[in-house]
Amino acid sequence: MFQQLTQLSSDTILGVMAKFRADPSTEKVDLGVGVYRDLTGNTPVLASVRRAEQEILAAQTTKSYVAAAGREEFNSAVEELVLGSAHIARRERRARTMQTPGGCGALRVGAELIRASAPGVTVHISDPTWGNHTPLLGSSGLRLERYPYYDAAAHRLRFDAMLEHLEHAAAGDVVLIHACCHNPTGADLDPAQWQALALLLQRRRLFPFLDMAYQGFAVDLDADAAGVRLVAEQVPEALIASSFSKNLGLYRERVGALIAIGENPARSDAVMSHMLQIARSIYSMPPDHGAAIAARIFTNPALKQQWLAELAAMRTRIADMRELLSRQLQRVIGDDAFDFIGMQHGMFSLLGVSPQVVERLRDRHHIYMTPDSRMNLAGIMPHNAAYVAEAIAAERRA
Ligand SMILES: Cc1ncc(COP(=O)(O)O)c(C=O)c1O
């Protein structure tokens, strides 16, 4: 059976993590792995999560199955969180939501749904994009193509080139769009750009697949979902993958949702029946524990208030570290070449240097990031910002 299988090289990010762990230096800085860290370097269990979890465990009387679509109260709370309470797709009963194992589960089920509905379409993904988009979408057999998104050397969006590319996509093609806190660039569309994109999607009859993994990490829950809501208002059909790994710190519990918006309620019901069948054929039912915690927080006003304060604290800490690192870089370099770090959103920015520079930062300074020079700003601390800035200044030329 297995004679044909040869050893695969490890995933890039896992390789960076392993090298970091093996480095005995006391100065080492981890800007690689994509999880939030507090000022002590820990990825904490939020207090709101701990409280909800304790209440759930105290009240739980069974571990029997919940349902193929997951928890109803989770799904309706997620729909409201993502689309808002008055969205037209909800008013017209065209949105259907299914709990999934993380955002990855939602992306995978979404990819299978697209392949079942329209096997010949191309999925257009941003260049660059999160490394896992390619296997999650591509392994369903869909054809992937990249649209220009960001110029890493110039540190700016390639919005005109993006629109130009999509202008030539075939009607019915799928466009995967990061909702906010673009991974790996940190560069998001502004409201006018969202508007222009939504109009193009509508006019060219392209199908948006929106990926929202960082709602609340840029500005707040509503502002971060504004682009998603706008697009979902302008087009007849859409898919939205939502993840609660980051904003609730529930990474290992695998909490996410797939929202499908159809042309009319009957079509949406049909789409939901296919989503359930696809889920059944991959993992049968989503894990419950994390979704139970999320649902309790979303539906209990006191817990929700506590969570919103904790979410704001995570967001502020990352924004502060962006600001601090860009100020330190300005101090050592003497110009504003790295000011973009302070202006972007979410955990990631691309430093915009070559893989050789990334290697030198690692080998000479014990600073770890992925070869594309993606930095997780949550790895910056008040005590290491100057050190990181000085190392970047020393090594930044190829
Ligand atoms: C852009 C993007 N989409 C989706 C996900 C999926 O997250 P998870 O499956 O952990 O919920 C991530 C996680 O890093 C991400 O960065």
The ligand as an SDF file (V2000), in Angstrom:
LIG
                    3D

 16 16  0  0  0  0  0  0  0  0999 V2000
   -6.5490   33.8740    6.6020 C   0  0  0  0  0  0  0  0  0  0  0  0
   -6.9490   32.7310    7.4770 C   0  0  0  0  0  0  0  0  0  0  0  0
   -8.0640   32.0610    7.1960 N   0  0  0  0  0  0  0  0  0  0  0  0
   -8.4790   31.0420    7.9410 C   0  0  0  0  0  0  0  0  0  0  0  0
   -7.7580   30.6090    9.0530 C   0  0  0  0  0  0  0  0  0  0  0  0
   -8.3060   29.4260    9.7740 C   0  0  0  0  0  0  0  0  0  0  0  0
   -8.1980   29.3550   11.1040 O   0  0  0  0  0  0  0  0  0  0  0  0
   -8.6780   28.1400   12.0020 P   0  0  0  0  0  0  0  0  0  0  0  0
   -8.9420   26.9510   11.1460 O   0  0  0  0  0  0  0  0  0  0  0  0
   -7.5780   27.9160   12.9650 O   0  0  0  0  0  0  0  0  0  0  0  0
   -9.9510   28.6150   12.6650 O   0  0  0  0  0  0  0  0  0  0  0  0
   -6.5710   31.2870    9.3830 C   0  0  0  0  0  0  0  0  0  0  0  0
   -5.7330   30.8530   10.5130 C   0  0  0  0  0  0  0  0  0  0  0  0
   -4.5890   31.1710   10.6520 O   0  0  0  0  0  0  0  0  0  0  0  0
   -6.1540   32.3830    8.5670 C   0  0  0  0  0  0  0  0  0  0  0  0
   -5.0430   33.0680    8.8320 O   0  0  0  0  0  0  0  0  0  0  0  0
  1  2  1  0
  2  3  1  0
  2 15  2  0
  3  4  2  0
  4  5  1  0
  5  6  1  0
  5 12  2  0
  6  7  1  0
  7  8  1  0
  8  9  2  0
  8 10  1  0
  8 11  1  0
 12 13  1  0
 12 15  1  0
 13 14  2  0
 15 16  1  0
M  END
$$$$
